[in-house]
Amino acid sequence: MAGTTFVARKQRSRGSERRLQDSFLADGERRLLVSIAEGLPAWINSDHLTILGFAAQIATGLSYVLAGMNPGWLLVGAGALVANWLGDSLDGTLARVRQQLRPRYGFYVDHMLDSIGAVALMAGLAFSGYMAPLVAVVLLVLFLLLSIQSYLATYALGEFRLSFWRFGPTELRLALIAGNLALLGWPTVSPARYRLFDVGGTIGATIMAAMLAYFTARNIYRLYRLERIR
């Protein structure tokens, strides 16, 4: 049994885990990314795209801080989110198209930078004046907990989940872009005059908490059944 477990873990470390991506836009996005990857010049590689995605996420956080002084920076932030999508989503696709996979390196670098970028983005929102710091902190904690849940499931079950309830990173970016554009005209929600991003963030946090509870409970049950003491 111990030998089987060791072999399974060794296989998963080479990238044999199942990638679960069933978000609303997944199929169309996959075809678009492959098309873009096939047309990229040879001098562009996956590392370049990873750096682009990370830099764009940092720029998004900075744009929120600056938007507190000049709302025009919200448009810059929307553009940075598009650049983040391009770099973060295309790096792995390019590696698969060119058959240049580095599963352990890619997994570690991509998701470590994603976590750092998420901290920068939510810190930007917390200092922007468009979202209460407490809401930003709660969203960040829930995002990191969902990420931890996914990484542990990758190790324990051989499944890496990229979306939850058909909602993934691309849908989240689109929601943020829509929010940025909405803030230009409606920074508050009438009649109570709550900040738009506080309302949206509270709804998002509630959904993320439900996702975390559901998938954690489901995976605990699955692992209990797989390793039941008889």
QUICOR-V820211 format. One record per backbone hydrogen bond with DSSP energy under -1.0 kcal/mol. CO is the residue of the C=O (numbers start at 1). NH is the residue of the N-H. Records with the same first field share a line. If there is no record, write none. Layout:
BEGIN
CO: NH, NH
END
This chain:
BEGIN
1: 5
2: 6
3: 7
4: 8
5: 9
6: 10
7: 11
8: 12
9: 13
11: 14, 16
12: 15
18: 160
20: 162
23: 26
25: 29
26: 30
27: 31
28: 32
29: 33
30: 34
31: 35
32: 36
33: 37
34: 38
37: 40
41: 44
45: 49
46: 50
47: 51
48: 52
49: 53
50: 54
51: 55
52: 56
53: 57
54: 58
55: 59
56: 60
57: 61
58: 62
59: 63
60: 64
61: 65
62: 66
63: 67
66: 69, 70
70: 73
71: 74
72: 75
73: 77
74: 78
75: 79
76: 80
77: 81
78: 82
79: 83
80: 84
81: 85
82: 86
83: 87
84: 88
85: 89
86: 90
87: 91
90: 94
91: 95
92: 96
93: 97
94: 98
95: 100
102: 106
103: 107
104: 108
105: 109
106: 110
107: 111
108: 112
109: 113
110: 114
111: 115
112: 116
113: 117
114: 118
115: 119
116: 120
117: 121
118: 122
119: 123
120: 124
121: 125
122: 126
123: 127
132: 136
133: 137
134: 138
135: 139
136: 140
137: 141
138: 142
139: 143
140: 144
141: 145
142: 146
143: 147
144: 148
145: 149
146: 150
147: 151
148: 152
149: 153
150: 154
151: 155
152: 156
153: 157, 159
158: 18
160: 20
164: 167
166: 24
167: 164
168: 172
169: 173
170: 174
171: 175
172: 176
173: 177
174: 178
175: 179
176: 180
177: 181
178: 182
179: 183
182: 185, 186
187: 196
189: 193, 194
194: 189
195: 199
196: 200
197: 201
198: 202
199: 203
200: 204
201: 205
202: 206
203: 207
204: 208
205: 209
206: 210
207: 211
208: 212
209: 213
210: 214
211: 215
212: 216
213: 217
214: 218
215: 219
216: 220
217: 221
218: 222
219: 223
220: 224
221: 225
222: 226
223: 227
END
